[in-house]
Amino acid sequence: MNGNAARCELCAGTLDEPHRHVVDAADRRLLCACRACSTLFFGPGANTGRFKGVPTHYEAIPSPLFSDAQWDALGIPIGLAFFFKNGSNGQVSAFYPGPGGATESLLPLDAWHDLALREPRVARLSEDVEAVLVYRRRGAATRAYVVPIDACYELAGLVRTTWNGISGGDEVDAEIERFFQRIEELVA
């Protein structure tokens, strides 16, 4: 074991790679968890307290989620965003990635309520640990998925570290495409 080994943020034990994540709902942050600690936060009734285990499953949502008018009403300036239910206040939060990381959209999310009525899987999102990830690329079909929340922050980090110039550049576009290709493989 080298001195740079990643540590569990719950018990300070050594992490295996890959490792699981746990959401600290009170502080709104992701924690890396070792195998022993992560098992405490999975199973029936486990995700009801401050710490919640992040699932590992991915699901495609086949139907269009937002019309152009509904998306415009959200005020998200790009065609990429993720939405999750915040367990502390019961509201849906919307974030979009950019050069500064994940930016929260503070506008009202009235379109979300209509969406939850139309799409049963969206209505059943697990608070704090699952998200709806939407990619509306110009000239291509909109893609939408239910994903673990850590995947959304992975995407935000990827965008942040590859962004170049005002519009992001070709490298960030290619990385986003590769990210969504991986998701497609996980839902297949």
N, CA and C of each residue as an Amber inpcrd file, in Angstrom:
protein
   564
   0.8510000  -1.1870000   0.0000000   0.0000000   0.0000000   0.0000000
   0.8880000   1.2380000   0.0000000   0.5960000   2.1810000  -0.8890000
   1.4040000   3.4030000  -0.9200000   0.7460000   4.4910000  -0.0800000
   1.4590000   5.5380000   0.1930000   0.9650000   6.6240000   1.0260000
  -0.1250000   7.4490000   0.3690000  -0.3490000   7.2630000  -0.9230000
  -1.3490000   8.0270000  -1.6420000  -2.6650000   7.2740000  -1.8370000
  -2.8340000   6.1530000  -1.1340000  -4.0460000   5.3550000  -1.2960000
  -5.2650000   6.1880000  -0.9030000  -6.3030000   6.0750000  -1.7250000
  -7.5480000   6.7880000  -1.4290000  -8.1660000   6.2040000  -0.1670000
  -8.8130000   7.0580000   0.6000000  -9.3840000   6.6600000   1.8880000
 -10.8940000   6.8340000   1.9040000 -11.5510000   5.9490000   2.6220000
 -12.9830000   6.0530000   2.8580000 -13.2240000   7.3180000   3.6800000
 -14.2030000   8.0980000   3.2740000 -14.4900000   9.3430000   3.9770000
 -15.3910000   9.1290000   5.1910000 -15.7360000   7.8780000   5.4720000
 -16.5310000   7.5790000   6.6530000 -15.6910000   6.9470000   7.7600000
 -14.7700000   6.0170000   7.3780000 -13.9780000   5.3190000   8.4000000
 -12.4740000   5.4720000   8.2240000 -12.0390000   6.1060000   7.1310000
 -10.6260000   6.3170000   6.7880000  -9.9250000   5.0420000   6.3420000
 -10.6660000   3.9620000   6.1030000 -10.0850000   2.7430000   5.5570000
  -9.6930000   2.9350000   4.1010000  -8.8850000   2.0160000   3.5920000
  -8.4430000   2.0830000   2.2000000  -9.6040000   1.7650000   1.2630000
  -9.6920000   2.5170000   0.1920000 -10.7400000   2.2990000  -0.8060000
 -10.2770000   1.3230000  -1.8720000 -11.1710000   0.4530000  -2.2830000
 -10.9460000  -0.3670000  -3.4680000 -11.3540000   0.4760000  -4.6700000
 -10.8400000   0.1390000  -5.8290000 -11.2790000   0.7990000  -7.0600000
 -11.9260000  -0.2370000  -7.9450000 -13.0870000  -0.0390000  -8.4310000
 -13.9250000   1.1250000  -8.1530000 -14.5370000   1.0320000  -6.7590000
 -15.0140000   2.1500000  -6.2660000 -15.6510000   2.1870000  -4.9560000
 -17.0210000   2.8300000  -5.0730000 -17.8210000   2.6980000  -4.0250000
 -19.1710000   3.2590000  -4.0110000 -19.1310000   4.6640000  -3.4100000
 -20.2580000   5.3710000  -3.5710000 -20.4110000   6.7010000  -2.9940000
 -21.6370000   6.7440000  -2.0980000 -21.5740000   7.6300000  -1.1430000
 -22.6690000   7.8900000  -0.2140000 -22.9100000   9.3910000  -0.2350000
 -24.1720000   9.7920000  -0.2310000 -24.5130000  11.2080000  -0.1610000
 -24.6970000  11.5950000   1.2970000 -24.0420000  12.6600000   1.7060000
 -24.3090000  13.2820000   2.9980000 -25.3700000  14.3380000   2.7140000
 -26.6320000  13.9680000   2.9660000 -27.7530000  14.8310000   2.5840000
 -27.7610000  16.1390000   3.3690000 -27.2680000  16.1360000   4.5820000
 -27.2650000  17.3580000   5.3900000 -26.3000000  18.4000000   4.8290000
 -25.1430000  17.9540000   4.3740000 -24.1230000  18.8680000   3.8450000
 -24.1300000  18.9510000   2.3200000 -25.0150000  18.1920000   1.6680000
 -25.1220000  18.1450000   0.2130000 -23.7650000  17.8920000  -0.4440000
 -23.1710000  16.7480000  -0.0820000 -21.9050000  16.3810000  -0.7080000
 -21.7940000  14.8740000  -0.8400000 -20.9670000  14.4680000  -1.7920000
 -20.6900000  13.0530000  -2.0310000 -19.4860000  12.6240000  -1.2090000
 -19.5670000  11.4230000  -0.6670000 -18.4550000  10.8570000   0.0810000
 -18.0390000   9.5420000  -0.5610000 -16.7540000   9.3000000  -0.6490000
 -16.2500000   8.0160000  -1.1110000 -16.3550000   7.0390000   0.0510000
 -16.8650000   5.8380000  -0.2160000 -17.0890000   4.8580000   0.8490000
 -16.4410000   3.5250000   0.5020000 -15.8160000   2.9150000   1.5000000
 -15.2530000   1.5860000   1.3250000 -16.3900000   0.5660000   1.2530000
 -16.0540000  -0.6670000   0.9090000 -17.0680000  -1.7050000   0.7630000
 -17.8450000  -1.9170000   2.0710000 -17.1500000  -1.9740000   3.1830000
 -17.8180000  -2.2140000   4.4720000 -18.7820000  -1.0790000   4.8300000
 -18.3440000   0.1450000   4.6930000 -19.2130000   1.2810000   5.0310000
 -20.3840000   1.3990000   4.0680000 -20.1310000   1.1870000   2.7900000
 -21.2100000   1.3740000   1.8190000 -22.3310000   0.3630000   2.0210000
 -22.0210000  -0.8260000   2.5150000 -23.0820000  -1.8220000   2.7280000
 -24.0840000  -1.3660000   3.7830000 -23.6880000  -0.4520000   4.6470000
 -24.6100000   0.0580000   5.6660000 -25.7250000   0.9070000   5.0710000
 -25.5240000   1.4150000   3.8580000 -26.4550000   2.3810000   3.2910000
 -27.2330000   1.8390000   2.0920000 -27.2980000   0.5120000   1.9810000
 -28.0700000  -0.1180000   0.9130000 -29.0050000  -1.1400000   1.5270000
 -30.1040000  -1.3740000   0.8510000 -31.0980000  -2.3200000   1.3360000
 -32.3430000  -1.6000000   1.8030000 -33.3990000  -2.3590000   2.0920000
 -34.6770000  -1.7550000   2.4950000 -34.5390000  -0.8500000   3.7220000
 -35.0360000   0.3660000   3.5870000 -35.0440000   1.3170000   4.6990000
 -33.7220000   1.9900000   4.9910000 -32.6770000   1.6580000   4.2370000
 -31.3500000   2.2020000   4.5490000 -31.1880000   3.6570000   4.1440000
 -31.8720000   4.1090000   3.1180000 -31.6620000   5.4630000   2.6050000
 -32.6390000   6.4780000   3.1920000 -32.8410000   6.4320000   4.4790000
 -33.8000000   7.3460000   5.1010000 -33.1460000   8.3630000   6.0160000
 -31.8780000   8.2420000   6.3050000 -31.2150000   9.1590000   7.2230000
 -30.3390000  10.1680000   6.5200000 -29.3730000  10.6750000   7.2450000
 -28.4690000  11.6850000   6.7110000 -27.6050000  11.1380000   5.5810000
 -27.1350000   9.9080000   5.7240000 -26.2670000   9.3030000   4.7210000
 -27.0710000   8.3330000   3.8690000 -26.9070000   8.4540000   2.5510000
 -27.6850000   7.6390000   1.6150000 -26.7560000   7.0370000   0.5710000
 -26.8770000   5.7490000   0.3630000 -26.0650000   5.0670000  -0.6370000
 -26.4870000   5.4340000  -2.0440000 -25.5070000   5.7100000  -2.8920000
 -25.7720000   6.0600000  -4.2930000 -25.8930000   4.7600000  -5.0890000
 -27.0130000   4.5750000  -5.7890000 -27.1930000   3.3520000  -6.5780000
 -26.2280000   3.3140000  -7.7610000 -26.1950000   2.1790000  -8.4390000
 -25.2830000   2.0300000  -9.5790000 -26.0100000   1.7520000 -10.8860000
 -27.3280000   1.7920000 -10.8890000 -28.0630000   1.4600000 -12.1150000
 -28.3570000   2.7080000 -12.9540000 -28.4840000   2.4600000 -14.2460000
 -28.7760000   3.4980000 -15.2380000 -30.0040000   3.0490000 -16.0270000
 -30.8960000   3.9780000 -16.3260000 -32.0860000   3.6640000 -17.1160000
 -32.2960000   4.7460000 -18.1660000 -32.6220000   4.3260000 -19.3670000
 -32.9830000   5.2820000 -20.4160000 -34.4410000   5.6710000 -20.2430000
 -34.7550000   6.9220000 -20.5060000 -36.1350000   7.3860000 -20.5370000
 -36.4490000   7.6190000 -22.0150000 -37.3110000   6.7880000 -22.5920000
 -37.4980000   6.8370000 -24.0440000 -38.3170000   8.0130000 -24.5600000
 -39.2280000   8.5260000 -23.7550000 -40.1030000   9.5840000 -24.2710000
 -39.4620000  10.9580000 -24.0880000 -39.8030000  11.9090000 -24.9640000
 -39.2830000  13.2700000 -24.7820000 -39.7600000  13.8340000 -23.4430000
 -38.8700000  14.4170000 -22.6990000 -39.2290000  14.9070000 -21.3690000
 -39.7720000  16.3190000 -21.3860000 -39.1560000  17.1840000 -22.1660000
 -39.5400000  18.5920000 -22.1800000 -39.7690000  19.0410000 -23.6240000
 -40.8130000  19.8140000 -23.8150000 -40.9680000  20.4860000 -25.1040000
 -39.9360000  21.6190000 -25.1430000 -39.7410000  22.1930000 -26.3140000
 -38.8130000  23.3240000 -26.4180000 -39.2590000  24.4670000 -25.5110000
 -40.5630000  24.7250000 -25.4600000 -41.0790000  25.8180000 -24.6200000
 -40.8530000  25.5300000 -23.1380000 -41.0490000  24.2730000 -22.7230000
 -40.8190000  23.9230000 -21.3180000 -39.3400000  24.0590000 -20.9680000
 -38.4660000  23.6160000 -21.8690000 -37.0250000  23.7320000 -21.6150000
 -36.6210000  25.2050000 -21.5130000 -37.1310000  26.0150000 -22.4290000
 -36.8320000  27.4460000 -22.3920000 -37.3130000  28.0780000 -21.0920000
 -38.4690000  27.6280000 -20.5890000 -39.0170000  28.1740000 -19.3370000
 -38.1430000  27.8290000 -18.1330000 -37.3660000  26.7620000 -18.2390000
 -36.4680000  26.4030000 -17.1410000 -35.3130000  27.3910000 -17.0100000
 -34.9880000  28.0890000 -18.0880000 -33.9230000  29.0780000 -18.0430000
 -32.5320000  28.4740000 -18.0100000 -32.3900000  27.2350000 -18.4400000
 -31.0740000  26.5980000 -18.4760000 -30.4200000  26.9890000 -19.7960000
 -29.2630000  27.6470000 -19.7380000 -28.6950000  28.2580000 -20.9460000
 -28.0500000  27.2780000 -21.9240000 -27.9110000  26.0240000 -21.5390000
 -27.3140000  25.0310000 -22.4430000 -28.2580000  23.8350000 -22.5270000
 -27.9600000  22.9140000 -23.4100000 -28.8130000  21.7500000 -23.6010000
 -28.4010000  20.5550000 -22.7750000 -27.8560000  20.7980000 -21.6010000
 -27.3610000  19.7180000 -20.7450000 -27.6640000  20.0790000 -19.3050000
 -28.4070000  19.2130000 -18.6110000 -28.7590000  19.5070000 -17.2160000
 -29.1290000  18.2230000 -16.4930000 -29.0430000  18.2810000 -15.1730000
 -29.5430000  17.1660000 -14.3730000 -30.4410000  17.7080000 -13.2710000
 -31.4130000  16.8780000 -12.9190000 -32.4660000  17.2520000 -11.9780000
 -32.5470000  16.1720000 -10.9050000 -32.6500000  16.5900000  -9.6380000
 -32.8290000  15.6000000  -8.5810000 -33.7160000  16.1720000  -7.4870000
 -34.3390000  15.2610000  -6.7400000 -35.1740000  15.6630000  -5.6180000
 -34.2770000  15.8850000  -4.4080000 -34.3540000  17.0680000  -3.8510000
 -33.5820000  17.4240000  -2.6630000 -34.3780000  16.9780000  -1.4420000
 -33.8600000  15.9940000  -0.7300000 -34.5740000  15.4350000   0.4090000
 -34.7500000  16.4010000   1.5640000 -33.9050000  17.4110000   1.6660000
 -34.0050000  18.3360000   2.8010000 -35.1650000  19.3090000   2.6750000
 -35.5590000  19.6290000   1.4250000 -36.6610000  20.5780000   1.2730000
 -37.7870000  20.0580000   0.3710000 -37.6250000  18.8410000  -0.1690000
 -38.6580000  18.2470000  -0.9960000 -38.7850000  18.8510000  -2.3820000
 -37.9110000  19.7750000  -2.7340000 -37.9650000  20.4450000  -4.0330000
 -37.0450000  19.7550000  -5.0320000 -37.3030000  19.9920000  -6.2960000
 -36.4310000  19.5000000  -7.3500000 -35.3890000  20.5780000  -7.6260000
 -34.1400000  20.1630000  -7.6890000 -33.0480000  21.0710000  -8.0200000
 -32.5740000  20.7640000  -9.4310000 -32.2440000  21.7970000 -10.1750000
 -31.7150000  21.6410000 -11.5250000 -30.3100000  22.2260000 -11.5640000
 -29.3900000  21.4840000 -12.1760000 -28.0060000  21.9260000 -12.3190000
 -27.5740000  21.7260000 -13.7610000 -26.6690000  22.5730000 -14.2130000
 -26.0700000  22.3740000 -15.5270000 -24.5580000  22.5590000 -15.3900000
 -23.7830000  21.7350000 -16.1190000 -22.3230000  21.8280000 -16.0240000
 -21.7740000  22.9530000 -16.8850000 -20.6680000  23.5020000 -16.4460000
 -19.9970000  24.5580000 -17.1890000 -18.5650000  24.6880000 -16.7290000
 -17.8730000  25.7300000 -17.1370000 -16.4580000  25.8810000 -16.8030000
 -16.1980000  26.0650000 -15.3150000 -17.2110000  26.4520000 -14.5520000
 -17.0420000  26.6250000 -13.1080000 -17.5570000  25.4520000 -12.2980000
 -17.9470000  24.3650000 -12.9490000 -18.5120000  23.2060000 -12.2550000
 -20.0170000  23.1580000 -12.4720000 -20.7300000  22.5490000 -11.5310000
 -22.1870000  22.4300000 -11.6370000 -22.8350000  23.7000000 -11.0990000
 -23.6600000  24.3380000 -11.9190000 -24.3410000  25.5740000 -11.5480000
 -25.8160000  25.2720000 -11.3300000 -26.3470000  25.7230000 -10.2070000
 -27.7570000  25.4740000  -9.9040000 -28.6300000  26.5100000 -10.5940000
 -29.7140000  26.0210000 -11.1850000 -30.7120000  26.8990000 -11.7780000
 -31.7100000  27.2470000 -10.6830000 -31.8360000  28.5070000 -10.3710000
 -32.6920000  28.9420000  -9.2760000 -34.0880000  29.3330000  -9.7410000
 -34.4010000  29.0720000 -10.9980000 -35.7120000  29.4210000 -11.5200000
 -36.7430000  28.3720000 -11.1150000 -38.0120000  28.7470000 -11.0890000
 -39.0490000  27.7860000 -10.7260000 -39.0880000  26.6200000 -11.7100000
 -39.4100000  25.4460000 -11.1990000 -39.4040000  24.2500000 -12.0200000
 -40.8250000  23.7220000 -12.2280000 -41.7240000  24.5970000 -12.6720000
 -43.1130000  24.1920000 -12.8900000 -43.2270000  23.0560000 -13.8940000
 -42.3770000  23.0360000 -14.8920000 -42.4340000  21.9810000 -15.9100000
 -42.1530000  20.6130000 -15.2990000 -41.4250000  20.5800000 -14.1870000
 -41.1000000  19.3050000 -13.5410000 -42.3650000  18.5820000 -13.0770000
 -43.3110000  19.3140000 -12.5340000 -44.5360000  18.7000000 -12.0320000
 -45.3040000  18.0290000 -13.1620000 -45.3910000  18.6830000 -14.3140000
 -46.0370000  18.0820000 -15.4800000 -45.2830000  16.8280000 -15.9180000
 -43.9730000  16.9020000 -15.8800000 -43.1390000  15.7770000 -16.2750000
 -43.3640000  14.5790000 -15.3560000 -43.3990000  14.8030000 -14.0600000
 -43.5990000  13.7090000 -13.1070000 -44.9550000  13.0330000 -13.3080000
 -45.9480000  13.7780000 -13.7340000 -47.2580000  13.1880000 -14.0170000
 -47.2200000  12.3170000 -15.2720000 -46.4330000  12.7260000 -16.2740000
 -46.3460000  11.9970000 -17.5460000 -45.4100000  10.8050000 -17.4910000
 -44.3490000  10.9090000 -16.7190000 -43.2870000   9.8980000 -16.7370000
 -43.1490000   9.2650000 -15.3520000 -43.7080000   8.0540000 -15.1500000
 -43.7100000   7.4210000 -13.8240000 -42.3130000   7.2330000 -13.2230000
 -41.3070000   6.9280000 -14.0420000 -39.9700000   6.6970000 -13.4770000
 -39.3930000   7.9840000 -12.8980000 -39.7150000   9.1020000 -13.4900000
 -39.2600000  10.3890000 -12.9720000 -39.9270000  10.6500000 -11.6150000
 -41.1920000  10.3200000 -11.4970000 -41.9260000  10.5340000 -10.2430000
 -41.3580000   9.6830000  -9.1090000 -40.7160000   8.5650000  -9.4420000
 -40.1890000   7.6510000  -8.4170000 -38.7040000   7.8520000  -8.1150000
 -38.1230000   8.9480000  -8.5290000 -36.6990000   9.1840000  -8.2520000
 -36.4210000   9.0840000  -6.7600000 -35.3380000   8.4200000  -6.4070000
 -34.9090000   8.3750000  -5.0100000 -34.2670000   9.7060000  -4.6570000
 -34.7280000  10.3120000  -3.5740000 -34.2140000  11.6270000  -3.1650000
 -32.7080000  11.6120000  -2.9600000 -32.0600000  12.6330000  -3.4380000
 -30.6470000  12.9330000  -3.2210000 -29.6620000  12.0230000  -3.9490000
 -30.0600000  10.8170000  -4.3590000 -29.0910000   9.8600000  -4.9040000
 -29.2950000   9.5070000  -6.3680000 -30.4560000   9.8350000  -6.9260000
 -30.7210000   9.5940000  -8.3430000 -31.0560000  10.9170000  -9.0090000
 -30.7720000  10.9870000 -10.3020000 -31.0620000  12.2120000 -11.0480000
 -31.5750000  11.8620000 -12.4300000 -32.2860000  12.8130000 -13.0060000
 -32.6420000  12.7350000 -14.4170000 -31.6190000  13.5920000 -15.1450000
 -30.9110000  12.9740000 -16.0720000 -29.8800000  13.6470000 -16.8540000
 -30.4120000  13.8310000 -18.2690000 -30.4450000  15.0760000 -18.7420000
 -31.0100000  15.4020000 -20.0460000 -29.9300000  16.0520000 -20.9130000
 -29.8420000  15.5650000 -22.1530000 -28.8780000  16.1020000 -23.1180000
 -29.6400000  16.4660000 -24.3870000 -29.7880000  17.7510000 -24.6260000
 -30.5090000  18.2770000 -25.7940000 -29.4870000  18.9000000 -26.7340000
 -28.9570000  18.0780000 -27.5940000 -27.9360000  18.5470000 -28.5320000
 -28.5870000  19.0100000 -29.8190000 -28.1850000  20.1730000 -30.2840000
 -28.7500000  20.7430000 -31.5040000 -28.5960000  19.7730000 -32.6760000
 -29.7030000  19.5330000 -33.3770000 -29.6680000  18.6750000 -34.5480000
 -29.7030000  17.1890000 -34.2480000 -29.8540000  16.8110000 -32.9850000
 -29.8910000  15.3920000 -32.6090000 -31.0660000  15.1560000 -31.6670000
 -31.4540000  13.9140000 -31.5490000 -32.5430000  13.5680000 -30.6380000
 -32.1210000  13.8200000 -29.1930000 -33.0560000  14.3030000 -28.3930000
 -32.7960000  14.5090000 -26.9660000 -32.6200000  13.1640000 -26.2970000
 -31.6270000  13.0820000 -25.4240000 -31.3890000  11.8610000 -24.6550000
 -31.6710000  12.1570000 -23.1890000 -32.3250000  11.2090000 -22.5220000
 -32.6350000  11.3840000 -21.0990000 -32.4790000  10.0510000 -20.3840000
 -31.9630000  10.1270000 -19.1590000 -31.6660000   8.9280000 -18.3830000
 -31.9300000   9.1980000 -16.9040000 -32.2240000   8.1320000 -16.1800000
 -32.1570000   8.1580000 -14.7250000 -30.7900000   7.5740000 -14.3980000
 -29.9950000   8.3380000 -13.6540000 -28.6140000   7.9470000 -13.3760000
 -28.3030000   8.1640000 -11.8930000 -27.2520000   7.5160000 -11.3970000
 -26.7820000   7.8260000 -10.0500000 -26.2820000   9.2710000 -10.0060000
 -26.4920000   9.9420000  -8.8990000 -26.1070000  11.3530000  -8.7860000
 -24.6040000  11.5500000  -8.9810000 -23.7950000  10.5510000  -8.6050000
 -22.3490000  10.7240000  -8.7730000 -21.9570000  10.8080000 -10.2470000
 -22.7420000  10.1900000 -11.1330000 -22.4610000  10.3010000 -12.5710000
 -22.6360000  11.7460000 -13.0420000 -23.6030000  12.4420000 -12.4820000
 -23.8380000  13.8420000 -12.8630000 -22.6660000  14.7250000 -12.4610000
 -22.1340000  14.4820000 -11.2750000 -20.9910000  15.2820000 -10.8350000
 -19.7110000  14.8680000 -11.5630000 -19.6350000  13.6140000 -11.9790000
 -18.5250000  13.2010000 -12.8370000 -18.5740000  13.9800000 -14.1530000
 -19.7660000  14.0870000 -14.7400000 -19.9330000  14.8490000 -15.9790000
 -19.5830000  16.3200000 -15.7670000 -20.0360000  16.8920000 -14.6550000
 -19.7200000  18.2950000 -14.3620000 -18.2050000  18.4990000 -14.2500000
 -17.5160000  17.5720000 -13.6200000 -16.0590000  17.6570000 -13.5050000
 -15.3740000  17.5180000 -14.8530000 -15.8910000  16.6200000 -15.6690000
 -15.3470000  16.4220000 -17.0070000 -15.4900000  17.6950000 -17.8370000
 -16.6630000  18.3140000 -17.7790000 -16.8840000  19.5600000 -18.5190000
 -15.9500000  20.6470000 -17.9940000 -15.8510000  20.7480000 -16.6890000
 -15.0130000  21.7950000 -16.0820000 -13.5480000  21.6650000 -16.4960000
 -13.0490000  20.4260000 -16.5130000 -11.6170000  20.2400000 -16.7830000
 -11.2650000  20.2600000 -18.2630000 -12.2520000  20.1180000 -19.1560000
 -11.9350000  20.1290000 -20.5890000 -12.4530000  21.3770000 -21.3040000
 -13.1460000  22.2470000 -20.5880000 -13.7030000  23.4690000 -21.1910000
 -12.5850000  24.3580000 -21.6960000 -12.8070000  24.9580000 -22.8820000
 -11.8090000  25.8440000 -23.4610000 -12.5300000  27.0070000 -24.1510000
 -12.1290000  28.2190000 -23.8440000 -12.7040000  29.3900000 -24.4960000
 -14.1030000  29.7100000 -23.9970000 -14.8470000  30.4380000 -24.8130000
 -16.1810000  30.8860000 -24.4180000 -17.2190000  29.7800000 -24.5590000
 -17.1550000  29.0210000 -25.6410000 -18.2020000  28.0320000 -25.8990000
 -17.8420000  26.6190000 -25.4640000 -16.6650000  26.4070000 -24.9190000
 -16.2690000  25.0790000 -24.4560000 -15.2810000  24.4010000 -25.3670000
 -15.4980000  24.5090000 -26.6590000 -14.5610000  23.9420000 -27.6190000
 -14.8810000  22.5130000 -28.0250000 -14.1390000  22.0440000 -29.0100000
 -14.3500000  20.7120000 -29.5680000 -14.0190000  19.6050000 -28.5710000
 -13.0080000  19.8240000 -27.7370000 -12.6020000  18.7870000 -26.7840000
 -13.7140000  18.4860000 -25.7830000 -14.3570000  19.5150000 -25.2520000
 -15.4270000  19.2740000 -24.2870000 -16.6070000  18.5890000 -24.9720000
 -16.9100000  18.9650000 -26.2130000 -17.9910000  18.3010000 -26.9530000
 -17.6930000  16.8160000 -27.1390000 -16.4600000  16.4940000 -27.4910000
 -16.0670000  15.0940000 -27.6880000 -16.1430000  14.3170000 -26.3730000
 -15.7220000  14.9310000 -25.2710000 -15.7850000  14.2570000 -23.9660000
 -17.2270000  14.0130000 -23.5350000 -18.1030000  14.9680000 -23.7890000
 -19.5220000  14.7890000 -23.4630000 -20.0950000  13.6360000 -24.2790000
 -19.7500000  13.5770000 -25.5500000 -20.2280000  12.4720000 -26.3920000
 -19.7390000  11.1270000 -25.8720000 -18.4560000  11.0500000 -25.4950000
 -17.9150000   9.7910000 -24.9480000 -18.6200000   9.4190000 -23.6530000
 -18.9150000  10.3970000 -22.8210000 -19.6300000  10.1490000 -21.5640000
 -20.9980000   9.5350000 -21.8500000 -21.7370000  10.1050000 -22.7950000
 -23.0670000   9.5780000 -23.1060000 -22.9980000   8.2370000 -23.8320000
 -21.9370000   7.9670000 -24.5650000 -21.7580000   6.6380000 -25.1550000
 -21.5930000   5.5920000 -24.0540000 -20.8520000   5.9310000 -22.9890000
 -20.7060000   5.0160000 -21.8410000 -22.0490000   4.7590000 -21.1800000
 -22.8470000   5.8040000 -21.0330000 -24.1740000   5.6260000 -20.4360000
 -25.0090000   4.6900000 -21.3120000 -24.9710000   4.8930000 -22.6220000
 -25.7220000   4.0240000 -23.5330000 -25.3210000   2.5610000 -23.3460000
 -24.0370000   2.3110000 -23.1410000 -23.5710000   0.9410000 -22.9220000
 -24.1030000   0.3960000 -21.5920000 -24.2320000   1.2390000 -20.5930000
 -24.7050000   0.7930000 -19.2890000 -26.2090000   0.5060000 -19.2590000
 -26.9680000   1.1670000 -20.1230000 -28.4130000   0.9290000 -20.1410000
 -28.7850000  -0.1750000 -21.1380000 -27.8670000  -0.5580000 -22.0060000
 -28.1600000  -1.5790000 -23.0380000 -28.3060000  -2.9580000 -22.4340000
